[in-house]
Amino acid sequence: MAENDKKKLEEILKKLISIKSKTGEENKIIDFLEDYLTDIGLEVERERIDHRENIFAYRGKPKYLIATHVDTVPAWGFRKAFSPKTLKGKVYGRGAVDTKGQISPLLLALEKTKESCAIAFFVDEEKDAKGSEKFNPKFKFDGALILEPTNFKISTMQAGSIEIYLEVRGTSSHGAVPRKGRSAIDNFIEIYRKLKCLDHIKNRPKFFRDSGVNLGWIRGGVDCQIVPKVCRGEIDIPIFPDDDMEKIKREIEDIVKRHDAKMEIKTFDKPFKISKSEKIVKFLEKSIRGIKRVEYSGMPAWTDAANLIEKSIPSVVFGAGDLSLAHTERENIRIKDMVDLYMILKRFIELSEKY
């Protein structure tokens, strides 16, 4: 890859990061992407999603869709999250890996090719996923490539989840005699421990070895001199392909009921799995081979692939970078990884009319 193209990848990414696009505020980045895609000769259409808009862009008669989302989570303690910097070959900033570090190689690959292609940029993925849910495909696609950080591993399966809000009550007493009361925080933690020991978590599939129950936040008590009467929090419980979702839901409800707590299910997302023999999977393998090793994994987080599969579009998740860095104050992507992704996407587009 020419040095000026490598530099351009970095410049595009920094521009994307500097355009704040947290969920609900995506319009400025949509404007930027529309101008960019129009300038390089694609047909561009907008699709109204509440007060925001998806972008759908294409040229020729595409067989495959390449899609990702443009929204990010908030800064969440990331100082200068929207003032990107390069350090030791990595670009830092909010969205660097999730997913603006996927978009930058895609834009350059589109600019450097002339073959048929179709691109969708979705809003709202980090919240309610209305962008991909309401997406109305213009063409009948043989498959979709969803760009998310997978460390260049092909994800043909994706975990679902049950996200719950818990409110646990206890009995207050003086903090010096806690045995006279019943701590709501202790009770909450006991529920959390039992959820972490659910059978399907202990026996999770090998492609989801880093997945587990996550306590996102917990609040309770007022002072160490009084036993806490109330404790609240949110817990995310993964569900894996082939799991019995209704059975797991009942197990969760039984645990909560035994501890006299109130539970609200905030999300209930199904997992999915597609066959490795799907055309989109074989085509992606062909596009990767010789640039990176062809490897497989499971996607532990929800992605827009779930909604596209509901629309009968076989979808695979793939991209550059480490998912564990997303949403954190250390979010970054290696420039070298963007170069590799650019070469894979360029080949994907160039071969798409023949495969």
Residue frames as qw, qx, qy, qz and C-alpha x, y, z in Angstrom:
[[0.000, 0.889, 0.458, 0.000, 0.00, 0.00, 0.00],
 [0.374, 0.582, -0.035, 0.721, 1.33, 3.44, -0.93],
 [0.343, -0.193, -0.511, 0.765, 2.44, 5.60, 2.00],
 [0.189, -0.084, -0.037, -0.978, 0.07, 8.41, 0.98],
 [0.616, -0.302, -0.546, -0.480, -2.89, 6.00, 1.07],
 [0.584, -0.272, -0.657, 0.392, -1.83, 4.78, 4.50],
 [0.132, -0.082, -0.280, 0.947, -1.69, 8.40, 5.65],
 [0.387, -0.208, -0.322, -0.839, -5.13, 9.00, 4.16],
 [0.608, -0.351, -0.709, -0.068, -6.58, 6.12, 6.18],
 [0.412, -0.290, -0.517, 0.692, -5.33, 7.78, 9.35],
 [0.049, 0.003, -0.016, -0.999, -6.61, 11.20, 8.30],
 [0.487, -0.309, -0.543, -0.611, -10.09, 9.87, 7.46],
 [0.583, -0.389, -0.686, 0.194, -10.31, 8.10, 10.81],
 [0.279, -0.220, -0.370, 0.858, -9.27, 11.20, 12.73],
 [0.242, -0.126, -0.229, -0.935, -11.87, 13.25, 10.88],
 [0.578, -0.351, -0.649, -0.349, -14.56, 10.69, 11.69],
 [0.518, -0.345, -0.621, 0.477, -13.61, 10.59, 15.38],
 [0.133, -0.090, -0.176, 0.971, -13.67, 14.40, 15.59],
 [0.433, -0.246, -0.350, -0.794, -17.30, 14.40, 14.41],
 [0.281, -0.062, 0.773, -0.566, -19.23, 13.60, 17.57],
 [0.562, -0.025, -0.555, -0.613, -21.87, 11.01, 16.78],
 [0.148, -0.015, 0.887, -0.438, -23.10, 9.50, 20.01],
 [0.005, 0.408, 0.893, 0.190, -26.43, 7.72, 19.68],
 [0.029, 0.815, 0.528, -0.238, -29.20, 10.20, 18.89],
 [0.004, 0.888, -0.127, -0.442, -26.77, 12.77, 17.45],
 [0.692, -0.024, 0.585, 0.422, -25.64, 11.11, 14.21],
 [0.489, 0.819, 0.290, -0.077, -26.75, 13.71, 11.66],
 [0.019, 0.890, -0.367, -0.271, -23.38, 15.47, 11.27],
 [0.379, -0.359, 0.806, 0.279, -21.50, 12.29, 10.47],
 [0.586, 0.474, 0.657, 0.027, -24.27, 11.23, 8.09],
 [0.322, 0.923, 0.006, -0.213, -23.80, 14.55, 6.25],
 [0.162, -0.707, 0.627, 0.282, -20.05, 13.93, 6.03],
 [0.503, -0.044, 0.847, 0.169, -20.51, 10.39, 4.71],
 [0.555, 0.689, 0.453, -0.107, -23.11, 11.46, 2.16],
 [0.213, 0.912, -0.245, -0.251, -20.73, 14.07, 0.73],
 [0.297, -0.522, 0.766, 0.228, -17.81, 11.62, 0.66],
 [0.559, 0.186, 0.805, 0.078, -19.78, 8.86, -1.07],
 [0.482, 0.815, 0.272, -0.171, -21.32, 11.27, -3.57],
 [0.041, 0.861, -0.412, -0.296, -17.89, 12.71, -4.42],
 [0.257, -0.370, 0.858, 0.246, -16.51, 9.26, -5.30],
 [0.348, 0.158, -0.634, -0.672, -19.44, 8.52, -7.58],
 [0.032, -0.235, -0.963, 0.129, -21.90, 6.38, -5.60],
 [0.369, -0.513, -0.428, -0.646, -25.65, 6.80, -5.69],
 [0.152, -0.005, -0.701, 0.697, -26.65, 7.91, -2.22],
 [0.444, -0.546, -0.470, -0.533, -30.06, 7.72, -0.54],
 [0.107, -0.254, 0.617, -0.737, -31.18, 8.65, 2.94],
 [0.501, -0.369, -0.754, -0.209, -33.66, 6.67, 5.00],
 [0.307, -0.581, 0.188, -0.730, -35.54, 8.48, 7.75],
 [0.598, -0.237, -0.726, 0.244, -35.21, 6.88, 11.21],
 [0.327, -0.761, -0.422, 0.369, -37.12, 9.10, 13.65],
 [0.032, 0.972, -0.034, -0.230, -35.18, 12.42, 13.71],
 [0.311, -0.579, 0.638, 0.401, -32.12, 10.82, 12.11],
 [0.779, 0.517, -0.141, -0.326, -31.30, 9.07, 8.85],
 [0.800, -0.138, 0.501, 0.300, -29.52, 5.97, 7.66],
 [0.278, 0.674, -0.442, -0.522, -27.45, 6.17, 4.50],
 [0.828, 0.154, 0.529, 0.102, -27.69, 3.62, 1.71],
 [0.186, 0.761, -0.408, -0.468, -25.19, 3.97, -1.14],
 [0.809, 0.105, 0.567, 0.115, -24.56, 1.81, -4.18],
 [0.279, 0.604, -0.467, -0.583, -23.21, 1.51, -7.70],
 [0.299, 0.205, -0.867, -0.342, -24.05, -1.06, -10.36],
 [0.812, -0.233, -0.294, -0.447, -26.01, -4.18, -9.43],
 [0.075, -0.530, 0.757, -0.376, -24.57, -5.35, -6.12],
 [0.717, -0.127, -0.670, -0.145, -24.86, -8.92, -4.84],
 [0.605, -0.306, -0.567, 0.467, -23.60, -8.21, -1.33],
 [0.216, -0.911, -0.097, -0.338, -24.17, -5.55, 1.30],
 [0.535, 0.063, -0.472, 0.698, -21.42, -4.08, 3.47],
 [0.349, -0.784, -0.255, -0.446, -22.86, -2.41, 6.57],
 [0.474, -0.120, -0.565, 0.664, -21.90, -0.91, 9.90],
 [0.215, -0.867, -0.447, 0.041, -23.13, 1.72, 12.35],
 [0.339, 0.609, -0.079, 0.713, -22.07, 5.34, 12.72],
 [0.458, -0.791, 0.021, -0.405, -23.12, 6.03, 16.31],
 [0.462, 0.257, -0.687, 0.498, -20.85, 5.71, 19.32],
 [0.532, -0.639, -0.510, 0.220, -21.34, 5.51, 23.06],
 [0.112, -0.983, 0.038, -0.143, -20.62, 8.72, 25.04],
 [0.283, 0.705, -0.558, 0.333, -17.12, 9.63, 26.26],
 [0.888, -0.403, -0.205, -0.076, -17.72, 7.82, 29.60],
 [0.637, -0.707, 0.200, 0.235, -14.58, 9.22, 31.23],
 [0.750, 0.216, 0.272, 0.563, -12.42, 9.19, 28.08],
 [0.140, -0.786, 0.017, 0.602, -10.60, 12.53, 28.24],
 [0.157, 0.585, -0.452, -0.655, -10.33, 14.19, 24.82],
 [0.631, 0.184, 0.753, -0.028, -12.39, 11.36, 23.36],
 [0.565, 0.737, 0.369, 0.023, -13.19, 13.42, 20.29],
 [0.114, 0.907, -0.381, -0.142, -9.70, 14.88, 19.82],
 [0.992, 0.088, 0.013, 0.093, -7.97, 11.90, 18.18],
 [0.117, -0.826, 0.541, 0.106, -4.28, 11.30, 18.57],
 [0.893, 0.303, -0.331, 0.036, -1.75, 8.87, 17.10],
 [0.374, -0.718, 0.563, -0.169, 0.65, 7.12, 19.46],
 [0.339, -0.351, 0.868, 0.088, 2.99, 4.25, 18.57],
 [0.121, 0.043, -0.844, -0.520, 1.11, 3.34, 15.42],
 [0.070, -0.511, -0.852, 0.086, -2.34, 3.45, 17.01],
 [0.140, -0.399, -0.167, -0.891, -5.13, 6.02, 16.69],
 [0.140, -0.314, -0.781, 0.521, -6.97, 6.79, 19.93],
 [0.283, -0.024, -0.025, -0.959, -10.45, 8.27, 20.28],
 [0.546, 0.212, 0.645, -0.491, -14.09, 7.41, 20.85],
 [0.777, 0.528, 0.140, -0.312, -15.23, 5.20, 17.99],
 [0.041, 0.677, -0.677, -0.285, -11.65, 4.42, 16.90],
 [0.060, -0.128, 0.981, 0.135, -12.42, 0.70, 16.84],
 [0.102, 0.464, 0.874, -0.100, -16.22, 0.74, 17.18],
 [0.825, 0.199, 0.472, 0.238, -16.71, 1.41, 14.33],
 [0.280, 0.922, -0.110, -0.243, -14.98, 4.41, 12.71],
 [0.238, -0.578, 0.731, 0.273, -11.81, 2.38, 12.34],
 [0.539, 0.254, 0.791, 0.141, -13.89, 0.05, 10.15],
 [0.401, 0.838, 0.324, -0.177, -15.47, 2.90, 8.17],
 [0.036, -0.824, 0.382, 0.416, -12.17, 4.56, 7.21],
 [0.305, -0.237, 0.839, 0.382, -10.81, 1.48, 5.33],
 [0.438, 0.526, 0.729, -0.004, -14.22, 0.98, 3.74],
 [0.253, 0.898, 0.103, -0.344, -14.34, 4.53, 2.38],
 [0.064, -0.675, 0.594, 0.434, -10.87, 4.25, 0.88],
 [0.397, 0.027, 0.892, 0.214, -11.66, 0.82, -0.61],
 [0.427, 0.716, 0.532, -0.148, -14.77, 2.28, -2.25],
 [0.130, 0.891, -0.173, -0.400, -12.71, 5.15, -3.63],
 [0.133, -0.549, 0.746, 0.351, -10.11, 2.78, -5.11],
 [0.341, 0.153, 0.914, 0.156, -12.59, 0.43, -6.85],
 [0.330, 0.159, -0.301, -0.881, -15.17, 0.67, -9.62],
 [0.237, -0.157, -0.938, -0.196, -17.07, -2.61, -9.25],
 [0.514, -0.544, -0.400, -0.529, -20.67, -2.95, -8.05],
 [0.297, -0.029, -0.723, 0.623, -21.20, -2.47, -4.32],
 [0.411, -0.692, -0.368, -0.466, -23.82, -1.60, -1.73],
 [0.320, 0.113, -0.569, 0.749, -23.17, 0.16, 1.56],
 [0.432, -0.738, -0.406, -0.322, -25.43, 0.82, 4.55],
 [0.233, 0.218, -0.520, 0.793, -24.54, 3.11, 7.43],
 [0.459, -0.594, -0.639, -0.164, -26.94, 2.63, 10.33],
 [0.162, -0.548, 0.316, -0.758, -27.86, 4.91, 13.21],
 [0.686, -0.417, 0.150, -0.577, -28.91, 3.87, 16.74],
 [0.766, 0.116, -0.632, 0.037, -26.96, 0.58, 17.00],
 [0.285, 0.203, -0.687, 0.637, -25.67, 1.38, 20.47],
 [0.365, -0.047, 0.444, -0.817, -29.17, 1.87, 21.86],
 [0.691, 0.231, 0.487, -0.483, -32.34, 0.46, 20.26],
 [0.352, -0.096, 0.803, 0.472, -30.95, -0.56, 16.83],
 [0.493, 0.650, 0.396, -0.421, -33.75, 1.21, 14.99],
 [0.187, 0.662, -0.475, -0.548, -31.43, 1.94, 12.05],
 [0.088, 0.204, -0.932, -0.287, -31.00, -1.68, 10.99],
 [0.296, 0.334, 0.830, -0.335, -34.45, -2.68, 12.25],
 [0.427, 0.717, 0.313, -0.454, -36.18, -0.21, 9.92],
 [0.072, -0.473, 0.629, 0.612, -33.72, -0.60, 7.05],
 [0.766, 0.460, 0.326, -0.307, -35.56, -1.36, 3.81],
 [0.505, -0.263, 0.627, 0.531, -33.18, -3.15, 1.39],
 [0.432, 0.618, -0.170, -0.634, -33.28, -1.81, -2.16],
 [0.522, 0.408, -0.697, -0.275, -31.82, -5.01, -3.64],
 [0.964, -0.222, -0.001, -0.147, -32.05, -8.72, -2.99],
 [0.029, 0.759, -0.643, 0.097, -28.67, -9.55, -1.46],
 [0.826, 0.099, -0.555, 0.028, -26.87, -12.90, -1.36],
 [0.712, -0.380, -0.412, 0.423, -25.41, -11.87, 1.98],
 [0.075, -0.949, 0.044, -0.303, -24.17, -9.05, 4.18],
 [0.657, 0.087, -0.405, 0.629, -20.79, -8.26, 5.74],
 [0.369, -0.899, -0.174, -0.161, -21.23, -6.41, 9.04],
 [0.505, 0.476, -0.388, 0.606, -18.12, -4.49, 10.06],
 [0.605, -0.763, 0.068, -0.216, -17.34, -4.71, 13.77],
 [0.039, 0.696, -0.699, 0.158, -14.06, -5.34, 15.64],
 [0.977, -0.117, 0.037, -0.175, -13.40, -9.12, 15.59],
 [0.405, -0.630, 0.615, 0.246, -9.58, -9.18, 15.34],
 [0.370, 0.449, -0.642, -0.498, -10.01, -10.38, 11.74],
 [0.170, 0.042, 0.981, -0.086, -11.91, -13.49, 12.80],
 [0.375, -0.186, -0.563, -0.712, -15.07, -14.44, 10.92],
 [0.283, 0.059, 0.718, -0.634, -18.08, -14.52, 13.24],
 [0.351, -0.164, -0.735, -0.556, -20.82, -16.76, 11.89],
 [0.478, -0.562, -0.674, 0.026, -22.52, -16.79, 15.27],
 [0.012, -0.483, 0.194, -0.854, -23.52, -14.10, 17.72],
 [0.198, -0.266, -0.805, 0.491, -24.53, -14.19, 21.37],
 [0.271, -0.701, -0.387, -0.534, -27.85, -12.80, 22.51],
 [0.211, 0.100, -0.604, 0.762, -28.52, -11.44, 25.97],
 [0.371, -0.741, -0.540, -0.147, -31.03, -10.80, 28.69],
 [0.226, 0.293, -0.302, 0.878, -30.42, -7.42, 30.31],
 [0.439, -0.646, -0.623, -0.048, -32.24, -6.96, 33.60],
 [0.085, -0.565, 0.266, -0.776, -32.87, -4.15, 36.07],
 [0.578, -0.326, -0.721, 0.198, -33.03, -5.32, 39.70],
 [0.251, -0.613, 0.223, -0.715, -34.42, -3.63, 42.78],
 [0.630, -0.162, -0.725, 0.226, -33.68, -5.44, 46.04],
 [0.407, -0.727, 0.045, -0.551, -35.13, -4.51, 49.43],
 [0.527, 0.040, -0.724, 0.443, -33.70, -5.20, 52.87],
 [0.502, -0.787, -0.356, -0.051, -34.28, -4.20, 56.49],
 [0.242, 0.709, -0.317, 0.582, -32.34, -1.33, 57.99],
 [0.729, -0.621, -0.227, 0.180, -30.61, -1.36, 61.38],
 [0.218, -0.912, 0.316, 0.141, -27.72, 0.47, 63.01],
 [0.657, 0.603, -0.451, 0.026, -24.49, -0.27, 61.16],
 [0.101, -0.550, 0.756, -0.341, -22.82, -1.47, 64.36],
 [0.531, -0.006, 0.794, -0.296, -25.32, -4.34, 64.65],
 [0.380, 0.294, -0.547, -0.685, -25.79, -5.47, 61.01],
 [0.143, -0.084, -0.985, -0.048, -27.11, -8.87, 62.05],
 [0.206, 0.444, 0.622, -0.611, -30.21, -7.10, 63.37],
 [0.467, 0.592, -0.055, -0.655, -30.99, -5.94, 59.84],
 [0.769, 0.244, 0.553, 0.207, -30.92, -7.46, 56.33],
 [0.142, -0.557, 0.335, 0.747, -28.60, -5.80, 53.82],
 [0.689, 0.641, 0.190, -0.279, -30.14, -5.09, 50.42],
 [0.283, 0.763, -0.552, -0.184, -26.62, -4.90, 48.96],
 [0.317, -0.308, 0.896, -0.049, -25.69, -8.33, 50.32],
 [0.662, 0.356, 0.604, -0.265, -28.90, -9.70, 48.87],
 [0.549, 0.772, -0.132, -0.290, -28.19, -8.11, 45.48],
 [0.079, 0.649, -0.748, -0.109, -24.66, -9.54, 45.39],
 [0.507, -0.065, 0.847, -0.145, -26.00, -13.00, 46.24],
 [0.703, 0.582, 0.315, -0.261, -28.35, -12.83, 43.24],
 [0.360, 0.815, -0.407, -0.201, -25.44, -11.69, 41.06],
 [0.217, -0.470, 0.855, 0.011, -23.26, -14.59, 42.21],
 [0.630, 0.191, 0.732, -0.173, -25.99, -17.11, 41.42],
 [0.624, 0.733, 0.067, -0.263, -26.54, -15.64, 37.96],
 [0.159, 0.745, -0.628, -0.157, -22.82, -16.00, 37.24],
 [0.278, -0.256, 0.924, -0.058, -23.13, -19.70, 38.04],
 [0.785, 0.342, 0.148, -0.495, -26.01, -20.50, 35.67],
 [0.817, -0.025, 0.545, 0.184, -25.32, -23.77, 33.84],
 [0.666, 0.672, 0.231, 0.227, -25.18, -22.22, 30.37],
 [0.020, 0.949, -0.302, 0.091, -22.56, -19.72, 31.59],
 [0.589, -0.531, 0.605, 0.064, -20.36, -22.41, 33.10],
 [0.695, 0.111, 0.668, 0.244, -20.69, -24.49, 29.91],
 [0.356, 0.811, -0.039, -0.463, -20.36, -21.67, 27.38],
 [0.876, 0.438, 0.113, 0.168, -19.12, -22.62, 23.87],
 [0.717, -0.214, 0.121, 0.652, -15.41, -22.32, 23.08],
 [0.333, 0.493, 0.281, 0.753, -15.95, -19.39, 20.71],
 [0.283, -0.799, -0.133, -0.513, -17.41, -17.42, 23.65],
 [0.724, -0.184, -0.498, 0.440, -14.78, -18.22, 26.29],
 [0.239, 0.071, -0.267, 0.931, -14.43, -14.53, 27.31],
 [0.385, -0.478, -0.336, -0.714, -18.19, -14.00, 27.64],
 [0.325, -0.241, -0.793, 0.454, -19.92, -13.82, 31.00],
 [0.220, -0.827, -0.516, -0.036, -22.42, -12.08, 33.23],
 [0.350, 0.261, -0.127, 0.891, -21.67, -8.37, 33.67],
 [0.233, -0.758, -0.499, 0.349, -22.84, -6.17, 36.53],
 [0.370, 0.623, 0.215, 0.655, -23.02, -2.82, 34.73],
 [0.029, -0.482, 0.278, -0.830, -23.86, -0.63, 37.71],
 [0.528, -0.471, -0.694, 0.137, -25.03, -0.95, 41.31],
 [0.050, -0.473, 0.203, -0.856, -26.28, 1.67, 43.77],
 [0.654, -0.531, -0.523, -0.129, -27.38, 1.20, 47.35],
 [0.621, -0.440, -0.387, 0.521, -27.06, 2.44, 50.90],
 [0.024, 0.948, 0.091, 0.304, -26.40, 5.88, 52.35],
 [0.112, -0.781, 0.510, -0.344, -23.72, 5.47, 55.04],
 [0.531, 0.185, -0.812, 0.155, -21.65, 2.73, 56.69],
 [0.103, -0.082, 0.699, -0.703, -23.50, 3.39, 59.95],
 [0.678, 0.188, 0.328, -0.630, -26.81, 2.05, 58.62],
 [0.460, 0.052, 0.861, 0.212, -27.59, -1.28, 56.99],
 [0.177, 0.158, -0.438, -0.867, -28.74, -0.54, 53.40],
 [0.539, 0.307, 0.589, -0.518, -32.48, -0.87, 52.85],
 [0.718, 0.639, 0.183, -0.205, -32.49, -0.63, 49.03],
 [0.358, -0.436, 0.616, 0.549, -30.09, -1.67, 46.27],
 [0.691, 0.645, 0.189, -0.267, -30.57, -1.25, 42.53],
 [0.243, -0.532, 0.643, 0.494, -28.54, -2.21, 39.49],
 [0.774, 0.493, -0.118, -0.378, -28.42, -3.63, 35.98],
 [0.542, -0.334, 0.754, 0.161, -27.00, -6.99, 34.95],
 [0.621, 0.503, -0.383, -0.463, -26.36, -8.36, 31.46],
 [0.690, -0.177, 0.699, -0.057, -26.57, -12.14, 30.97],
 [0.256, 0.422, -0.654, -0.573, -25.34, -13.60, 27.66],
 [0.837, 0.185, 0.435, -0.277, -27.29, -16.26, 25.76],
 [0.157, -0.449, 0.742, 0.472, -25.42, -18.46, 23.30],
 [0.606, 0.228, -0.503, -0.573, -26.51, -20.13, 20.05],
 [0.583, -0.058, -0.805, -0.093, -28.40, -23.40, 20.76],
 [0.006, -0.038, -0.699, 0.714, -29.30, -22.25, 24.30],
 [0.174, -0.611, -0.751, -0.179, -32.93, -22.52, 25.41],
 [0.051, 0.367, -0.102, 0.923, -33.76, -18.85, 25.99],
 [0.596, -0.512, -0.213, -0.581, -37.10, -19.45, 27.70],
 [0.843, -0.299, -0.400, 0.199, -35.55, -21.98, 30.08],
 [0.495, 0.089, -0.280, 0.818, -32.80, -19.54, 31.00],
 [0.212, -0.470, -0.063, -0.854, -35.33, -16.76, 31.48],
 [0.759, -0.496, -0.312, -0.284, -37.28, -18.99, 33.92],
 [0.771, -0.147, -0.374, 0.494, -34.07, -19.82, 35.82],
 [0.218, 0.277, -0.162, 0.922, -33.30, -16.12, 36.20],
 [0.466, -0.500, -0.173, -0.709, -36.84, -15.38, 37.37],
 [0.827, -0.386, -0.408, 0.010, -36.64, -18.19, 39.95],
 [0.595, -0.003, -0.344, 0.726, -33.38, -16.84, 41.40],
 [0.032, -0.344, 0.044, -0.938, -34.79, -13.33, 41.66],
 [0.632, -0.480, -0.328, -0.512, -38.07, -14.54, 43.17],
 [0.789, -0.294, -0.471, 0.262, -36.29, -16.54, 45.90],
 [0.440, -0.075, -0.277, 0.851, -34.54, -13.34, 47.00],
 [0.025, -0.794, -0.540, 0.277, -37.73, -11.27, 47.12],
 [0.204, -0.380, 0.234, 0.871, -36.48, -8.82, 44.48],
 [0.540, 0.714, 0.282, -0.345, -38.18, -6.96, 41.66],
 [0.468, -0.172, 0.608, 0.618, -36.92, -7.50, 38.13],
 [0.521, 0.736, 0.105, -0.419, -37.52, -5.68, 34.86],
 [0.720, 0.096, 0.502, 0.470, -36.27, -7.19, 31.59],
 [0.069, 0.753, -0.114, -0.645, -34.79, -4.32, 29.59],
 [0.478, 0.516, -0.542, -0.460, -33.64, -6.30, 26.53],
 [0.781, -0.044, 0.612, -0.117, -34.18, -9.89, 25.39],
 [0.423, 0.673, -0.445, -0.412, -32.05, -10.47, 22.30],
 [0.978, 0.076, 0.189, -0.053, -31.82, -13.82, 20.54],
 [0.373, -0.514, 0.633, 0.442, -28.47, -15.32, 19.52],
 [0.789, 0.535, -0.027, -0.301, -27.93, -16.49, 15.95],
 [0.494, -0.373, 0.707, 0.342, -25.77, -18.87, 13.96],
 [0.708, 0.582, -0.131, -0.378, -25.39, -19.26, 10.21],
 [0.955, 0.046, 0.224, 0.188, -23.71, -22.08, 8.30],
 [0.344, -0.609, 0.448, 0.557, -20.07, -21.77, 7.25],
 [0.450, 0.200, 0.735, 0.466, -21.22, -23.00, 3.85],
 [0.247, 0.861, 0.350, -0.274, -23.23, -19.81, 3.22],
 [0.623, 0.614, 0.171, 0.454, -22.11, -17.97, 0.09],
 [0.058, -0.949, 0.124, -0.285, -21.20, -14.81, 2.03],
 [0.706, -0.615, 0.341, 0.089, -18.92, -16.81, 4.34],
 [0.835, 0.116, 0.357, 0.403, -17.07, -18.54, 1.51],
 [0.403, 0.802, 0.122, 0.424, -16.71, -15.24, -0.34],
 [0.307, -0.915, 0.216, -0.151, -15.31, -13.51, 2.73],
 [0.835, -0.335, 0.357, 0.253, -12.83, -16.37, 3.22],
 [0.716, 0.440, 0.277, 0.466, -11.64, -15.85, -0.37],
 [0.121, 0.922, 0.012, 0.368, -11.25, -12.11, 0.24],
 [0.541, -0.795, 0.270, -0.047, -9.18, -12.66, 3.40],
 [0.940, -0.079, 0.209, 0.257, -6.91, -15.45, 2.22],
 [0.676, 0.382, 0.045, 0.629, -3.32, -14.30, 1.63],
 [0.012, -0.723, 0.104, -0.683, -3.81, -11.09, 3.61],
 [0.420, -0.459, 0.569, -0.538, -4.72, -12.56, 7.02],
 [0.015, 0.025, -0.998, 0.056, -5.25, -16.07, 8.34],
 [0.563, -0.296, -0.430, -0.641, -8.79, -17.39, 7.90],
 [0.158, -0.043, -0.843, 0.512, -10.05, -17.95, 11.46],
 [0.402, -0.552, -0.553, -0.477, -13.45, -18.14, 13.12],
 [0.080, -0.005, -0.634, 0.769, -14.91, -16.81, 16.35],
 [0.128, -0.693, -0.707, -0.057, -18.22, -15.98, 17.98],
 [0.036, 0.499, -0.017, 0.866, -19.36, -12.36, 18.33],
 [0.287, -0.311, -0.770, 0.478, -20.14, -11.85, 22.04],
 [0.100, 0.377, 0.258, -0.884, -21.92, -8.50, 21.57],
 [0.487, 0.654, 0.559, -0.151, -25.13, -7.63, 19.75],
 [0.170, -0.274, 0.423, 0.847, -24.67, -6.26, 16.23],
 [0.513, 0.401, -0.049, -0.758, -26.86, -5.13, 13.34],
 [0.209, 0.179, -0.908, -0.316, -26.35, -8.58, 11.78],
 [0.175, 0.253, 0.881, -0.360, -29.23, -9.82, 13.95],
 [0.422, 0.574, 0.282, -0.643, -31.73, -7.48, 12.29],
 [0.367, 0.493, -0.558, -0.557, -30.46, -8.25, 8.79],
 [0.035, 0.039, -0.998, -0.043, -30.85, -11.97, 9.42],
 [0.318, 0.441, 0.666, -0.511, -34.45, -11.23, 10.42],
 [0.471, 0.645, -0.081, -0.597, -34.80, -9.74, 6.92],
 [0.928, 0.215, 0.301, 0.041, -33.55, -13.05, 5.42],
 [0.444, 0.808, -0.364, 0.134, -30.11, -11.67, 4.55],
 [0.910, -0.197, -0.179, 0.317, -27.39, -14.16, 5.62],
 [0.019, 0.934, -0.206, 0.292, -24.96, -12.01, 7.60],
 [0.840, -0.090, -0.273, 0.460, -21.45, -12.44, 8.93],
 [0.268, -0.962, 0.053, 0.018, -19.59, -10.16, 11.38],
 [0.825, 0.079, 0.042, 0.558, -15.96, -9.26, 10.67],
 [0.130, 0.959, -0.028, 0.249, -13.50, -6.43, 11.13],
 [0.542, 0.404, -0.438, 0.593, -10.26, -5.05, 12.51],
 [0.122, -0.534, 0.386, -0.742, -9.29, -4.39, 16.12],
 [0.273, -0.089, -0.879, 0.380, -10.04, -5.64, 19.60],
 [0.382, -0.629, -0.506, -0.450, -13.65, -5.47, 20.83],
 [0.596, -0.518, -0.474, 0.390, -12.51, -5.30, 24.47],
 [0.323, -0.103, -0.054, 0.939, -11.16, -1.78, 23.84],
 [0.139, -0.497, -0.472, -0.714, -14.51, -0.47, 22.59],
 [0.464, -0.759, -0.356, -0.286, -16.50, 1.74, 25.00],
 [0.714, -0.489, -0.204, 0.457, -13.41, 2.25, 27.20],
 [0.079, -0.962, 0.123, 0.231, -11.06, 5.17, 27.88],
 [0.435, -0.459, 0.642, 0.435, -8.33, 3.21, 26.03],
 [0.742, 0.523, 0.411, -0.089, -10.22, 2.80, 22.75],
 [0.014, 0.701, -0.505, -0.504, -7.82, 2.62, 19.81],
 [0.914, 0.344, 0.217, -0.013, -7.03, 0.81, 16.58],
 [0.544, -0.387, 0.469, 0.578, -3.69, 0.00, 14.95],
 [0.376, 0.672, -0.254, -0.585, -3.06, 1.72, 11.64],
 [0.020, 0.302, -0.910, -0.283, -1.57, -1.54, 10.36],
 [0.299, 0.305, 0.883, -0.193, -4.88, -3.28, 11.06],
 [0.420, 0.697, 0.209, -0.542, -6.75, -0.62, 9.10],
 [0.202, 0.564, -0.630, -0.494, -4.37, -1.20, 6.18],
 [0.103, -0.035, 0.990, 0.091, -5.11, -4.94, 6.25],
 [0.359, 0.523, 0.676, -0.375, -8.85, -4.32, 6.45],
 [0.334, 0.690, -0.164, -0.620, -8.63, -1.91, 3.52],
 [0.130, 0.376, -0.827, -0.399, -6.93, -4.58, 1.40],
 [0.191, 0.210, 0.952, -0.111, -9.55, -7.20, 2.35],
 [0.357, 0.649, 0.450, -0.499, -12.47, -4.87, 1.61],
 [0.251, 0.623, -0.419, -0.611, -10.90, -3.75, -1.67],
 [0.045, 0.153, -0.951, -0.266, -10.59, -7.38, -2.74],
 [0.267, 0.392, 0.810, -0.344, -14.13, -8.10, -1.50],
 [0.390, 0.692, 0.138, -0.591, -15.52, -5.35, -3.74],
 [0.202, 0.546, -0.634, -0.509, -13.34, -6.26, -6.73],
 [0.013, 0.070, -0.989, -0.133, -14.36, -9.93, -6.61],
 [0.404, 0.253, 0.610, -0.632, -18.02, -9.38, -5.78],
 [0.619, 0.445, -0.151, -0.629, -19.26, -9.37, -9.39],
 [0.477, 0.373, -0.771, -0.198, -17.53, -12.70, -10.12],
 [0.065, 0.096, -0.932, 0.343, -18.44, -14.66, -7.01]]
